[in-house]
Amino acid sequence: MSAPDPSGDFWVFGYGSLMWRPGFDFAERRRALLRGWSRRLCVYSHVYRGTTERPGLVMGLDRGGSCAGVAFRVAGGQWPAALAYLRERELVTNVYLERQVRLDFGAGAQAIALTYVADRRHPQYAGRLDRDALIRFVRDSRGRAGTNVDYILNTLAHLTEIGIHDAELEWLAGRLRPGAAGPP
């Protein structure tokens, strides 16, 4: 797929904090489905939700499955500023790769969108971790954007608000809320 045309509207797909804190101007927001990629806590966070000494975990799009998320339509005139912002935010440690993907809005409606997928070759790629490791990395990590626990709870709250079920995040949030028990 070719680079987005800066004179026309373009879509951006969010699956983690971008859904609830996009940080750029947009003309429209819609729920969308991305096929071939899954939302997963598969990226060690060294900046926003952790540090290199005490990494947190953040979402990445990993190969396989499908991912329900939020698509933002950015008007052509706003596209250069939005793209510059997204690159500064998402490519801070280069653990994500910028990709154009096809989104499904339902009823046959589709669009091409920009998104960021986890780079499996990057040292910050965590892969699929067991539940004990998820809790261990998330529970006590904090980065430039706040605690890893807040990231998990905010992401889950937004998913729930728009009717998206994520069993792994629901399980993890249940162990991380104040007063919750540790690993079973």
RAQUI-V688629 format. One record per backbone hydrogen bond with DSSP energy under -1.0 kcal/mol. NH is the residue of the N-H (numbers start at 1). CO is the residue of the C=O. Records with the same first field share a line. If there is no record, write none. Layout:
NH: CO ; CO
This chain:
8: 5
10: 74
12: 72
13: 114
14: 70
19: 16
21: 17
27: 73
28: 73
30: 71
32: 69
33: 104
34: 67
36: 65
38: 62
40: 60
42: 40
43: 58
44: 124
45: 56
51: 54
56: 45
58: 43
60: 40
62: 38
64: 36
67: 34
69: 32
70: 14
71: 30
72: 12
73: 28
74: 10
78: 75
79: 75
82: 78
83: 79
84: 80
85: 81
86: 82
87: 83
88: 84
89: 85
90: 86
91: 87
97: 117
99: 115
101: 113
103: 111
104: 33
105: 109
109: 106
111: 103
113: 101
114: 11
115: 99
117: 97
118: 61
119: 95
122: 119
125: 122
126: 42
127: 42
134: 130
135: 131
136: 132
137: 133
138: 134
139: 135
143: 146
144: 47
145: 48
146: 143
148: 141
151: 147
152: 148
153: 149
154: 150
155: 151
156: 152
157: 153
158: 154
159: 155
160: 156
161: 157
162: 158
163: 160
164: 159
170: 166
171: 167
172: 168
173: 169
174: 170
176: 172
177: 173
180: 177
